[in-house]
Amino acid sequence: MEVPEKEDFYGFVYLITNCANGKKYVGKKFFWSMKTRQVKGKKKRFLAESDWQDYWGSNAQLKEDVETAGKANFQREILHLCKTKSECSYFEAKEQIDREVLLSDDYYNSWISLKVTKKHLAKYAKRRQLTETQNGV
């Protein structure tokens, strides 16, 4: 997948599947991150591409399995492309809860963390409402 433009998408929610045993992991990753560098004695912040193309999740057991079995034995897929950080957090938690990742040994996930308010998702709600109106839903 190519890197999207900065204004198009902020990040994505993904699913990693261990092809050998079927175990899965639901997570999120951002395309961009803020970096700092010294410019004329001052710290300057800028937006840089993250390591999203080489990222294999934050779960220690998953990382160990990828290292042991090799990347070729895992499938990665993007479930949701998100325009904001809050959308990423919301859809990651929604996928994790819908899939009951904490109740099943079929998932590497061991915790769910979320801090999102209605205000964070206001732009998403407007886009969704506009789409539904255009489609006659």
LINVENLIN-V571323 format. One record per residue. RES is the residue in one letter. PSI is psi in radians with two decimals (none if undefined). Layout:
RES,PSI ; RES,PSI
//
This chain:
M,2.45 ; E,2.71 ; V,2.18 ; P,2.82 ; E,2.64 ; K,-0.62 ; E,-0.18 ; D,-1.01 ; F,2.52 ; Y,-0.66 ; G,-2.84 ; F,2.79 ; V,2.35 ; Y,2.87 ; L,2.21 ; I,2.30 ; T,2.25 ; N,1.93 ; C,-0.39 ; A,-0.71 ; N,-0.02 ; G,-0.01 ; K,2.51 ; K,2.88 ; Y,2.26 ; V,2.24 ; G,-3.06 ; K,2.71 ; K,2.52 ; F,2.50 ; F,-0.48 ; W,2.64 ; S,2.68 ; M,2.27 ; K,2.81 ; T,2.61 ; R,2.72 ; Q,2.20 ; V,1.98 ; K,0.77 ; G,-0.03 ; K,2.65 ; K,2.21 ; K,2.26 ; R,2.46 ; F,2.79 ; L,2.25 ; A,2.69 ; E,2.41 ; S,-3.08 ; D,0.51 ; W,-0.54 ; Q,-0.41 ; D,0.16 ; Y,2.35 ; W,0.55 ; G,2.98 ; S,-0.11 ; N,2.23 ; A,-0.75 ; Q,-0.71 ; L,-0.83 ; K,-0.72 ; E,-0.76 ; D,-0.68 ; V,-0.74 ; E,-0.76 ; T,-0.89 ; A,-0.39 ; G,2.58 ; K,-0.50 ; A,-0.35 ; N,0.21 ; F,2.53 ; Q,2.34 ; R,2.38 ; E,2.55 ; I,2.18 ; L,-0.69 ; H,2.29 ; L,2.30 ; C,2.49 ; K,-0.33 ; T,2.85 ; K,-0.70 ; S,-0.68 ; E,-0.74 ; C,-0.83 ; S,-0.77 ; Y,-0.89 ; F,-0.52 ; E,-0.88 ; A,-0.70 ; K,-0.82 ; E,-0.76 ; Q,-0.73 ; I,-0.80 ; D,-0.63 ; R,-0.09 ; E,0.88 ; V,-0.50 ; L,-0.24 ; L,-0.03 ; S,2.46 ; D,0.00 ; D,-0.04 ; Y,2.53 ; Y,-0.44 ; N,2.36 ; S,-0.09 ; W,2.75 ; I,2.28 ; S,2.36 ; L,2.35 ; K,1.62 ; V,2.42 ; T,2.94 ; K,-0.67 ; K,-0.66 ; H,-0.57 ; L,0.20 ; A,-0.77 ; K,-0.71 ; Y,-0.78 ; A,-0.70 ; K,-0.76 ; R,-0.74 ; R,-0.79 ; Q,-0.73 ; L,-0.77 ; T,-0.78 ; E,-0.67 ; T,-0.76 ; Q,-0.57 ; N,-0.01 ; G,0.50 ; V,none
//
